[in-house]
Amino acid sequence: MRKKTDKALTFTVESSFYRVLGINKEGEKVVPPYEKDYAGDVPLEEKLKDLKEYLLQTGVDLKGFSVGTYVPTRHGILRMYTFPGTLKKHELTKAVNLYIQQEISETFADKDVVYAYAILEREKDEPYRVVVTIIEGEVYDALVAFAAELGLRLEVVSFEPICVINFGLLKNLPQPFSIIYTDLNKILVVSYSREKILYEVFPYVFSTEGGFEETLNMLIWDIRNYIVLNDLTNLYLAGIVLEYEHLTEYFLERLPIFGILSLEKFPERYSLLYTLGVRLLNA
């Protein structure tokens, strides 16, 4: 059993940027929110080296912090499987592992992977629902090694769509719910209910400059089609566009958005890191 801590350090390393945030039990910053952007896709090792240098420069003693990260969507998959509630425990375990191995052979044929699964709580007469996460082993190993170089243990390696779902749960959204999460390099649409999880990535280079409408119009058309085809309801807007009033209005005018999912304490782009920090501190 790990020792309870009152500080959490969370970070993520994307294709063209990294972010880091440290919070305490009160949700206040202990490591200032920081983001470094790169021109284009930079090797993971280089970004982790820069992040290490930044953390050392802050002068913050990281000893005693709970540490977590989430892996970007492009480096993994998330699935929910349903199994008959009549299965015995060993039968369920065998079935889950068979599904996972099939998924690995189809999606990650030439790559090492790391996977985990969780069996959701259920009523006695309900089927089993199992949430499976599979991520690339090379990415996982690099993140664990990075933490070790700082003398830290990486306690949680989450997955971006899971963090989006947890953000909705943290905000007590009624289920089912769907979240349009916006970031510097993508728009991620995630839908969650007890019966299923859906998500889709729409690649996008974020810009606040004039002329963004032409690119966004095509993207929003695709997002709207995805929403209609999958009958998504209870839609919330989250992420970086909420930092800009004109972009927020742009999305609200063009998509059937029910509400806004705002972080409030920090810039909106840190929503997922904050959510992960809260999870660490309440584990």
Summary of the structure (lengths in Angstrom):
residues: 283
radius of gyration: 19.3
end to end distance: 10.7
largest distance: 59.3
contacts: 858
relative contact order: 0.16
helix: 38%
strand: 31%
